[in-house]
Amino acid sequence: MTLKLKYIDRIFEKIVFYDSENIDIEFDISGKELKKRLHKDLLNVHEGMVYRVSFTVTGTGHLGGLVGDIEGFKPAFLEKIP
């Protein structure tokens, strides 16, 4: 899914993206194995940048946003480079 990065919270280890309808999708990135898998992606994240995010939905948050398990994310512009 194509989403924009809203913010990354390194203290509580959460990353939040939003879609074109401003619906927030929050992911917990606190797992040790998940940190290893996402390490390279997390080095160069920028708020407002468009990413291709793969995830599974696990529920809804307290404020109506989606909560899911992130599998990975890559900048969307990388798909346009030959």
Residue, then its C-alpha position, 0 to 999 in steps of 0.5 A: m500500500t502506498l502511504k506517507l510517513k507521519y512520524i516515527d517515535r523512537i522512545f515508544e518504538k512506534i512508526v505511523f503512516y497515513d493514506s490519502e484520506n488521512i487515516d493513520i496506520e500505526f505500527d509497533i517496531s519494538g521487537k528485536e527481530l523486527k528491528k533487525r529486519l527494518h534496520k536499513d529502512l529506518l536509517n533514512v526515513h523522512e516525514g512526509m515521504v511516500y513509501r510502499v508499505s507491506f503489513t497485516v491489519t491487527g485491529t483499530g487504535h484508540l483514536g480510530g486509526l488502524v493498528g497492524d504488523i509491519e512487514g517492510f517499507k521502501p521509498a516509492f520512488l525506487e520503483k520508478i528507477p529502471 
